[in-house]
Amino acid sequence: MQLSLLWKAPAINPANHKAQSIPVLNPFNKYGRTFYFSTLGFMIAFLSWYAFPPLMTKTIKKDLHLSQAEVANSNVLALTATLVVRLFIGPLCDRYGPRLCFAGTLLAGAIPTFLAGTADNAASLITIRFFVGILGATFVPCQVWSTGFFDKNVVGTANGLMAGIGNAGGGITYFLMPAVFDSLVRDRGMTPHKAWRVAFMVPFILIVATALGMIFLCEDTPTGAWADRHNITAHTIEGKIVDATGHIGDVPTADKDSKNAPYNEKDKKTRDPENASSSASVDLETIVQSEIIQTPTMREAIGVIFSLQSLMLAAPYACSFGGELAINSILGSYYYKNFPYLGQTGSGRWAAMFGLLNVFFRPAGGIISDIIYNHTGSVAAKKFWLVFVGCMQGVFCLAIGLVNAHNEATMFGLVAGLAFFMDASNGANFALVPHVHPFANGILSGVVGAFGNLGGVIFSIIFRYHGTRYDKVIIIIGGICIGINLAISWIRPIPKGQIGGR
């Protein structure tokens, strides 16, 4: 990989106008600008969504006289709203475009964030946390927007980087919120009762500023407005044909294949035996059009939602992202229980490691998935990578729960290992999503994302009924992760007869 790809304008696929590299350090380029705002928007959303747990261990719990059950209930309700909104935001992305849906979700979530300081009892806190949970739905437009700007050879990396850095907001908030709170108490002389409420003005300001930046500085698609997305045509390569399973970029020139041999029907090679449509050649324009997001009918949407391929993606995501959400909610308290001398701030800072490792490990899952795909040309290989990391996260959950370490090095090391496989599973999942039902990427992303929250809700409820027996619940999560990932391993990744996705 050339280091200059991080800042120079990317090469563009002439067929679909998507970038074939990621200009991470170039916000002046429209592809880099999309990457920047999509990543920042999700990170700010995640930070605000998880702004309560770092102060919940001691300050908010004491101020509002909360029981452990009420704290657990607030964690569950914070995930429930995200689940519901993710289901609806997917189809809205297909209809109105991910950029406006992204900004709208941020602004909607900013309102309850602003009102966070008005909570004065358990009921009001739970209600506010429910509506703050709207922010978690920003993940869906984040991934749909990314898929629309980056080509198949790098989409896993792009999705992984955006989501990984974004998820790190769950770790950053463990540093930011206690730091703001401590500063207000120490430097401004505020009481803890007032300081934690004022602290929520910081995420509110960040949310609004980011949403306005998306609205005024970014584009819907590489070619302009969302309503004009169907006007993409491949003028420069019109009339050529490619295998339905090949890359869009694999366009034969001068009627020859990649090895300069005459290109004709009988010499075509199948790149991915999992795709039943590989036996047929189709016009390049047909492939391009098949991957443009449509506004599906109800019948088509139901077909996507209830397909085996959607289950293949949604079930593992319920384990990986769902497990991450649930564990992230209790990790500070778990550390505080096993290492009480760390205090609320110390426990929170060590718990932040779990979220911050997303910066490296979630992109790693997507990058490795892209490497596997570019080397093998097989979507099935991407799927088996997903199954592997999904099972390994279960193994580390079992290890953490069974050991229940009271030694810092052992505990933090096991949690770091869990973070790698759990985050990598998230990245591997959304490296595979763009290949499946590409014409309904918003719906599919919404369903898969919602299942992630469903998993979080289920696991949080299990935590709710086990009190402070965090180790026992993590063992249960581990067993579920291994079982579900093995159970979906037989499903073919590409629906039979699908042309797009390759």
C-alpha positions as CSV (number, residue, x, y, z in Angstrom):
1,M,0.0,0.0,0.0
2,Q,1.3,3.5,-0.9
3,L,1.3,5.9,2.0
4,S,0.3,8.7,-0.4
5,L,-3.1,7.1,-0.9
6,L,-4.0,8.5,2.5
7,W,-4.1,12.0,1.2
8,K,-4.1,12.1,-2.6
9,A,-7.3,12.0,-4.7
10,P,-8.3,8.4,-5.2
11,A,-8.6,6.5,-8.4
12,I,-12.2,6.4,-9.5
13,N,-14.0,3.4,-11.0
14,P,-15.5,4.8,-14.2
15,A,-18.5,2.4,-14.1
16,N,-19.9,3.4,-10.7
17,H,-17.9,6.5,-9.8
18,K,-16.7,4.9,-6.5
19,A,-13.3,5.5,-5.0
20,Q,-10.8,2.6,-5.1
21,S,-8.7,4.0,-2.2
22,I,-9.5,5.9,1.0
23,P,-8.2,9.5,1.3
24,V,-8.4,9.5,5.1
25,L,-6.3,12.6,5.4
26,N,-7.9,14.7,2.7
27,P,-11.1,16.3,3.8
28,F,-11.0,18.6,0.7
29,N,-11.7,15.7,-1.6
30,K,-15.4,14.7,-1.7
31,Y,-14.5,11.1,-0.9
32,G,-12.3,12.1,2.0
33,R,-14.9,14.6,3.2
34,T,-17.5,11.8,3.3
35,F,-15.1,9.6,5.2
36,Y,-14.4,12.4,7.6
37,F,-17.9,13.5,8.4
38,S,-19.3,9.9,8.5
39,T,-16.6,8.8,10.9
40,L,-16.9,11.9,13.1
41,G,-20.7,11.8,13.1
42,F,-20.8,8.2,14.3
43,M,-18.1,8.8,16.9
44,I,-19.9,11.8,18.3
45,A,-23.2,9.8,18.3
46,F,-21.6,6.9,20.1
47,L,-19.9,9.2,22.6
48,S,-23.2,10.8,23.5
49,W,-25.1,7.5,23.5
50,Y,-22.7,6.2,26.1
51,A,-22.1,9.4,28.1
52,F,-24.2,8.1,31.0
53,P,-22.3,4.9,32.1
54,P,-19.0,6.6,33.0
55,L,-20.8,8.8,35.6
56,M,-23.4,6.1,36.5
57,T,-21.1,3.9,38.6
58,K,-21.1,6.4,41.5
59,T,-22.2,10.0,40.8
60,I,-25.5,9.7,39.0
61,K,-26.5,6.5,40.9
62,K,-25.9,8.3,44.2
63,D,-27.5,11.6,43.1
64,L,-30.8,10.0,41.9
65,H,-30.8,7.3,44.5
66,L,-30.8,4.5,41.9
67,S,-30.9,0.8,42.7
68,Q,-28.7,-1.6,40.7
69,A,-31.9,-2.9,38.9
70,E,-32.8,0.7,37.9
71,V,-29.3,1.2,36.5
72,A,-29.7,-2.0,34.5
73,N,-33.1,-1.0,33.3
74,S,-31.8,2.3,32.0
75,N,-29.1,0.4,30.1
76,V,-31.7,-1.9,28.5
77,L,-34.0,1.0,27.4
78,A,-31.0,3.0,25.9
79,L,-30.5,0.0,23.5
80,T,-34.2,-0.6,22.8
81,A,-34.7,2.8,21.1
82,T,-31.7,2.2,18.8
83,L,-33.1,-1.1,17.8
84,V,-36.4,0.4,16.7
85,V,-34.9,3.4,14.9
86,R,-32.4,1.2,13.1
87,L,-35.2,-0.8,11.6
88,F,-36.9,2.3,10.2
89,I,-33.8,4.3,9.2
90,G,-32.6,1.6,6.8
91,P,-35.6,2.0,4.4
92,L,-35.4,5.8,4.8
93,C,-31.8,5.7,3.7
94,D,-32.9,3.9,0.5
95,R,-35.6,6.5,-0.1
96,Y,-34.1,9.8,0.9
97,G,-30.3,9.1,1.0
98,P,-28.0,8.3,3.9
99,R,-26.6,11.8,4.3
100,L,-29.8,13.6,5.3
101,C,-30.9,10.6,7.4
102,F,-27.6,10.7,9.2
103,A,-27.9,14.5,10.0
104,G,-31.5,14.1,10.9
105,T,-30.9,11.3,13.4
106,L,-28.1,13.3,15.0
107,L,-30.3,16.4,15.4
108,A,-33.1,14.2,16.8
109,G,-30.8,12.7,19.3
110,A,-29.4,16.1,20.3
111,I,-32.7,17.1,21.9
112,P,-32.8,14.4,24.7
113,T,-29.0,14.9,25.1
114,F,-29.7,18.6,25.9
115,L,-32.4,17.5,28.3
116,A,-30.2,15.0,30.1
117,G,-29.7,17.3,33.0
118,T,-33.4,17.6,33.8
119,A,-33.5,14.0,35.1
120,D,-34.4,13.9,38.8
121,N,-35.5,10.3,39.4
122,A,-35.2,6.9,37.9
123,A,-38.2,7.2,35.6
124,S,-37.1,10.4,34.0
125,L,-33.5,9.1,33.6
126,I,-34.8,5.9,31.9
127,T,-37.0,8.0,29.6
128,I,-34.2,10.3,28.6
129,R,-31.8,7.5,28.0
130,F,-34.4,5.8,25.8
131,F,-34.6,8.8,23.5
132,V,-30.8,9.4,23.6
133,G,-30.7,5.9,22.2
134,I,-31.8,7.4,18.9
135,L,-28.2,8.3,18.3
136,G,-27.2,4.7,18.0
137,A,-29.1,4.4,14.8
138,T,-26.6,6.7,13.1
139,F,-24.6,3.5,12.4
140,V,-26.9,2.5,9.5
141,P,-26.6,5.7,7.4
142,C,-22.9,5.8,8.2
143,Q,-22.4,2.4,6.6
144,V,-24.8,3.0,3.7
145,W,-23.1,6.4,2.9
146,S,-19.7,4.7,3.0
147,T,-20.9,1.9,0.7
148,G,-22.1,4.4,-1.9
149,F,-18.7,6.2,-2.1
150,F,-16.1,3.3,-1.9
151,D,-15.7,0.4,-4.3
152,K,-15.8,-3.3,-3.5
153,N,-12.0,-3.6,-3.2
154,V,-11.8,-1.2,-0.2
155,V,-15.4,-1.0,1.1
156,G,-14.7,-3.4,3.9
157,T,-11.7,-1.3,5.0
158,A,-13.8,2.0,4.7
159,N,-16.7,0.6,6.6
160,G,-14.4,-0.9,9.3
161,L,-12.5,2.4,9.7
162,M,-15.6,4.5,10.0
163,A,-17.4,2.2,12.4
164,G,-14.2,1.4,14.3
165,I,-13.2,5.0,15.0
166,G,-16.9,5.7,15.6
167,N,-17.3,2.9,18.1
168,A,-14.2,4.3,19.9
169,G,-16.5,7.1,21.0
170,G,-17.7,4.6,23.6
171,G,-14.2,4.6,25.0
172,I,-13.5,8.3,24.6
173,T,-16.6,9.1,26.6
174,Y,-15.1,7.2,29.6
175,F,-12.3,9.8,29.5
176,L,-14.3,12.9,28.4
177,M,-17.3,12.8,30.7
178,P,-15.4,12.2,34.0
179,A,-12.8,14.8,32.9
180,V,-15.5,17.4,32.2
181,F,-17.3,16.5,35.5
182,D,-14.1,16.6,37.6
183,S,-13.1,20.0,36.0
184,L,-16.5,21.5,36.8
185,V,-16.3,20.3,40.4
186,R,-12.7,21.1,41.0
187,D,-12.2,24.3,38.9
188,R,-15.7,25.8,38.7
189,G,-16.7,24.9,42.2
190,M,-19.9,23.2,41.2
191,T,-21.6,20.5,43.3
192,P,-21.7,17.0,41.8
193,H,-25.5,17.3,41.6
194,K,-25.1,20.2,39.2
195,A,-21.8,19.3,37.5
196,W,-22.9,16.0,35.9
197,R,-25.9,17.8,34.4
198,V,-23.9,20.6,32.9
199,A,-21.4,18.1,31.5
200,F,-24.0,16.9,29.0
201,M,-23.8,20.3,27.2
202,V,-20.5,19.1,25.7
203,P,-21.9,16.2,23.6
204,F,-24.9,18.3,22.7
205,I,-22.7,21.0,21.1
206,L,-20.6,18.4,19.3
207,I,-23.7,16.7,17.9
208,V,-25.3,19.9,16.5
209,A,-22.0,21.1,14.9
210,T,-21.3,17.8,13.2
211,A,-24.9,17.5,11.8
212,L,-24.7,21.0,10.3
213,G,-21.4,20.2,8.7
214,M,-22.9,17.2,7.0
215,I,-25.8,19.2,5.7
216,F,-23.8,22.1,4.3
217,L,-20.5,20.6,3.3
218,C,-21.2,17.1,2.0
219,E,-22.8,15.3,-1.0
220,D,-25.3,12.5,-1.2
221,T,-23.5,10.4,-3.8
222,P,-20.3,10.7,-5.8
223,T,-22.3,12.1,-8.7
224,G,-24.5,14.6,-6.8
225,A,-28.1,14.5,-5.5
226,W,-29.7,11.3,-4.2
227,A,-32.6,11.7,-6.6
228,D,-30.1,11.5,-9.6
229,R,-28.4,8.3,-8.5
230,H,-30.1,6.3,-11.2
231,N,-28.4,8.3,-14.0
232,I,-25.0,6.6,-13.7
233,T,-23.9,5.2,-17.0
234,A,-20.7,3.6,-18.1
235,H,-20.0,5.6,-21.2
236,T,-16.3,4.8,-21.3
237,I,-16.9,1.0,-21.4
238,E,-20.3,0.8,-22.9
239,G,-20.9,-2.5,-24.8
240,K,-18.3,-4.5,-22.9
241,I,-19.3,-7.6,-21.0
242,V,-17.9,-9.0,-17.7
243,D,-18.6,-12.0,-15.5
244,A,-21.4,-11.3,-13.1
245,T,-19.1,-12.4,-10.3
246,G,-16.1,-10.3,-11.3
247,H,-15.2,-6.9,-10.0
248,I,-16.8,-3.9,-11.6
249,G,-13.3,-2.8,-12.3
250,D,-12.5,-6.1,-14.2
251,V,-13.6,-4.7,-17.5
252,P,-12.0,-6.4,-20.5
253,T,-10.2,-4.0,-22.9
254,A,-9.7,-4.6,-26.6
255,D,-11.9,-7.7,-26.2
256,K,-9.2,-9.5,-24.2
257,D,-9.1,-10.9,-20.7
258,S,-6.7,-10.0,-18.0
259,K,-4.0,-12.4,-19.4
260,N,-4.3,-10.8,-22.9
261,A,-5.9,-13.9,-24.4
262,P,-8.9,-13.5,-26.6
263,Y,-12.0,-12.9,-24.5
264,N,-15.1,-14.9,-25.3
265,E,-17.9,-16.7,-23.7
266,K,-16.3,-20.1,-23.5
267,D,-13.1,-18.9,-21.9
268,K,-14.8,-17.1,-18.9
269,K,-13.7,-18.2,-15.5
270,T,-15.9,-18.3,-12.4
271,R,-14.4,-16.2,-9.6
272,D,-16.8,-17.3,-6.9
273,P,-18.7,-20.6,-7.1
274,E,-21.0,-19.4,-4.3
275,N,-22.7,-17.1,-6.8
276,A,-25.2,-19.1,-8.9
277,S,-25.4,-16.4,-11.5
278,S,-21.7,-16.8,-12.4
279,S,-22.5,-19.0,-15.4
280,A,-24.0,-16.1,-17.2
281,S,-22.4,-13.0,-18.7
282,V,-24.2,-9.7,-18.4
283,D,-23.8,-6.2,-19.7
284,L,-21.6,-4.0,-17.5
285,E,-24.5,-1.5,-17.3
286,T,-26.8,-4.2,-15.9
287,I,-24.3,-5.0,-13.2
288,V,-23.9,-1.3,-12.3
289,Q,-27.6,-0.7,-12.3
290,S,-28.2,-3.8,-10.1
291,E,-26.0,-2.3,-7.4
292,I,-27.7,1.1,-7.3
293,I,-29.9,1.4,-4.3
294,Q,-33.6,1.3,-5.2
295,T,-36.7,2.1,-3.3
296,P,-37.9,-1.4,-2.9
297,T,-41.6,-2.5,-2.8
298,M,-43.0,-4.0,0.3
299,R,-42.7,-7.5,-1.2
300,E,-39.1,-6.9,-2.1
301,A,-38.3,-5.5,1.3
302,I,-39.8,-8.5,3.0
303,G,-37.8,-10.8,0.7
304,V,-34.6,-9.1,1.8
305,I,-35.5,-9.0,5.5
306,F,-36.4,-12.7,5.7
307,S,-33.7,-14.2,3.5
308,L,-31.2,-16.6,4.8
309,Q,-28.4,-14.3,3.8
310,S,-29.8,-11.5,6.1
311,L,-29.9,-14.1,8.9
312,M,-26.3,-15.1,8.1
313,L,-25.3,-11.4,8.8
314,A,-27.7,-10.4,11.5
315,A,-27.3,-13.3,13.9
316,P,-23.5,-13.0,14.3
317,Y,-23.9,-9.2,14.6
318,A,-26.3,-9.7,17.4
319,C,-23.5,-11.5,19.2
320,S,-20.6,-9.2,18.3
321,F,-22.0,-5.7,18.5
322,G,-24.7,-6.8,20.9
323,G,-22.1,-8.3,23.2
324,E,-19.9,-5.2,22.9
325,L,-22.8,-2.9,23.8
326,A,-23.8,-4.9,26.9
327,I,-20.3,-5.4,28.1
328,N,-19.4,-1.8,27.5
329,S,-22.3,-0.8,29.8
330,I,-21.1,-2.9,32.8
331,L,-17.4,-3.0,32.3
332,G,-16.6,0.0,34.5
333,S,-18.8,-1.5,37.3
334,Y,-17.1,-4.9,36.8
335,Y,-13.7,-3.4,37.2
336,Y,-14.9,-1.4,40.2
337,K,-16.2,-4.6,41.8
338,N,-13.0,-6.6,41.2
339,F,-10.6,-3.7,41.8
340,P,-12.4,-1.3,44.2
341,Y,-9.1,0.7,44.8
342,L,-9.3,2.0,41.3
343,G,-12.3,4.2,42.1
344,Q,-15.0,5.4,39.6
345,T,-12.6,7.4,37.5
346,G,-9.8,4.7,37.4
347,S,-12.3,1.9,36.7
348,G,-13.8,4.0,33.9
349,R,-10.5,4.8,32.3
350,W,-9.5,1.1,32.2
351,A,-13.0,0.3,30.9
352,A,-12.4,2.9,28.1
353,M,-9.8,0.6,26.7
354,F,-12.4,-1.8,25.5
355,G,-14.1,0.8,23.4
356,L,-10.9,2.6,22.2
357,L,-9.5,-0.6,20.8
358,N,-12.2,-0.3,18.1
359,V,-10.0,2.2,16.4
360,F,-7.6,-0.6,15.5
361,F,-9.5,-3.9,15.7
362,R,-12.7,-3.2,13.9
363,P,-10.9,-1.8,10.8
364,A,-8.6,-4.9,11.1
365,G,-11.6,-7.1,10.6
366,G,-12.6,-5.2,7.5
367,I,-9.1,-4.9,6.1
368,I,-8.4,-8.6,6.5
369,S,-11.7,-9.4,4.9
370,D,-10.8,-7.2,1.9
371,I,-7.4,-8.8,1.6
372,I,-9.0,-12.3,1.6
373,Y,-11.5,-11.2,-1.0
374,N,-8.9,-9.5,-3.3
375,H,-6.7,-12.6,-3.0
376,T,-9.3,-15.3,-3.5
377,G,-12.1,-13.4,-5.3
378,S,-14.5,-15.3,-3.1
379,V,-17.3,-13.9,-1.1
380,A,-17.5,-17.3,0.7
381,A,-14.0,-16.7,2.0
382,K,-15.2,-13.5,3.6
383,K,-18.0,-15.4,5.3
384,F,-15.7,-18.0,6.8
385,W,-13.5,-15.2,8.2
386,L,-16.6,-13.8,9.9
387,V,-17.4,-17.2,11.4
388,F,-13.9,-17.7,12.7
389,V,-13.6,-14.4,14.5
390,G,-17.2,-14.8,15.8
391,C,-16.3,-18.2,17.4
392,M,-13.1,-16.8,18.9
393,Q,-14.9,-14.0,20.6
394,G,-17.0,-16.6,22.3
395,V,-13.8,-18.4,23.5
396,F,-12.5,-15.2,25.1
397,C,-15.8,-14.5,26.8
398,L,-15.7,-18.0,28.3
399,A,-12.1,-17.4,29.4
400,I,-13.0,-14.0,31.1
401,G,-16.0,-15.4,32.9
402,L,-14.3,-18.7,34.1
403,V,-11.2,-17.0,35.3
404,N,-12.9,-13.9,36.8
405,A,-9.5,-12.5,37.4
406,H,-8.7,-10.3,40.4
407,N,-5.2,-9.6,38.9
408,E,-5.2,-6.5,36.7
409,A,-2.8,-7.8,34.0
410,T,-4.8,-11.0,33.5
411,M,-8.2,-9.2,33.4
412,F,-7.1,-6.4,31.1
413,G,-5.2,-8.8,28.8
414,L,-8.3,-11.1,28.4
415,V,-10.5,-8.1,27.8
416,A,-8.1,-6.8,25.1
417,G,-8.2,-10.2,23.4
418,L,-12.0,-10.2,23.5
419,A,-12.0,-6.7,22.0
420,F,-9.9,-7.9,19.1
421,F,-12.2,-10.7,18.0
422,M,-15.4,-8.9,18.9
423,D,-14.4,-5.7,17.0
424,A,-13.0,-7.7,14.1
425,S,-16.2,-9.6,13.9
426,N,-18.1,-6.3,13.6
427,G,-15.7,-5.2,10.8
428,A,-15.9,-8.5,9.0
429,N,-19.7,-8.4,9.0
430,F,-20.0,-5.0,7.3
431,A,-17.3,-6.0,4.9
432,L,-19.7,-8.7,3.7
433,V,-22.9,-6.7,3.8
434,P,-22.2,-4.7,0.5
435,H,-22.1,-8.0,-1.4
436,V,-25.5,-9.1,-0.3
437,H,-28.7,-7.5,-1.7
438,P,-26.8,-4.4,-2.9
439,F,-30.0,-2.9,-4.4
440,A,-31.4,-2.7,-0.8
441,N,-28.3,-1.9,1.1
442,G,-30.2,0.5,3.4
443,I,-32.8,-2.1,4.4
444,L,-30.1,-4.8,4.9
445,S,-27.9,-2.5,6.9
446,G,-30.8,-1.5,9.1
447,V,-31.8,-5.1,9.8
448,V,-28.3,-6.2,10.6
449,G,-27.7,-3.1,12.7
450,A,-31.0,-3.6,14.6
451,F,-30.1,-7.2,15.4
452,G,-26.9,-5.8,16.9
453,N,-29.0,-3.8,19.3
454,L,-31.4,-6.7,19.8
455,G,-28.4,-8.7,21.0
456,G,-27.4,-5.8,23.3
457,V,-30.9,-5.7,24.8
458,I,-31.0,-9.5,25.3
459,F,-27.6,-9.5,26.9
460,S,-28.3,-6.5,29.0
461,I,-31.5,-8.1,30.3
462,I,-29.4,-11.2,31.3
463,F,-27.1,-8.8,33.2
464,R,-30.2,-7.2,34.7
465,Y,-31.3,-10.5,36.3
466,H,-27.9,-11.5,37.5
467,G,-27.1,-8.4,39.5
468,T,-23.3,-8.0,39.9
469,R,-22.5,-11.6,38.8
470,Y,-20.9,-10.1,35.7
471,D,-18.6,-13.1,35.2
472,K,-21.5,-15.6,35.0
473,V,-23.3,-13.5,32.3
474,I,-20.1,-13.2,30.2
475,I,-19.8,-17.0,30.2
476,I,-23.4,-17.2,28.9
477,I,-22.6,-14.7,26.2
478,G,-19.6,-16.7,25.1
479,G,-21.6,-19.9,24.7
480,I,-24.3,-18.1,22.6
481,C,-21.6,-16.5,20.4
482,I,-20.0,-19.9,19.5
483,G,-23.3,-21.6,19.0
484,I,-24.8,-19.0,16.7
485,N,-21.7,-18.5,14.5
486,L,-21.4,-22.2,13.9
487,A,-25.2,-22.5,13.2
488,I,-25.0,-20.0,10.3
489,S,-21.8,-21.2,8.8
490,W,-23.6,-23.4,6.1
491,I,-25.5,-20.5,4.5
492,R,-24.3,-19.4,1.1
493,P,-23.3,-15.7,1.2
494,I,-24.8,-14.6,-2.2
495,P,-28.5,-15.3,-2.9
496,K,-29.0,-17.7,-5.8
497,G,-29.5,-15.8,-9.1
498,Q,-28.3,-12.5,-7.7
499,I,-26.4,-10.4,-10.4
500,G,-24.9,-7.6,-8.3
501,G,-22.6,-8.0,-5.3
502,R,-20.1,-10.4,-6.8
